């Protein structure tokens, strides 16, 4: 039996400046590690599912890539449990 490759999963809740939701969505859907992205209604504007080799890569993507997009006001990252 082969060794299972475990992947780190993170969910990022994003607040975007009003009117820029679709623009930010289009930019972020092409980013490395983005497996899924959904526009939300409510307290947050987007939720992004990130998948990478480790949580450090997810954190780096959030800090260096997602937060640097014009229009992003705030992010909240939730780490998926490896069970």
ABEGO torsion letter per residue (X at the ends): XBBBBBBBBBBBBBBBBBGAAAAAAAAAAABBGBABBBBBBEABABBBBBBBABAAAAAAAAAAAAAABBGBABBBBBBBBBX
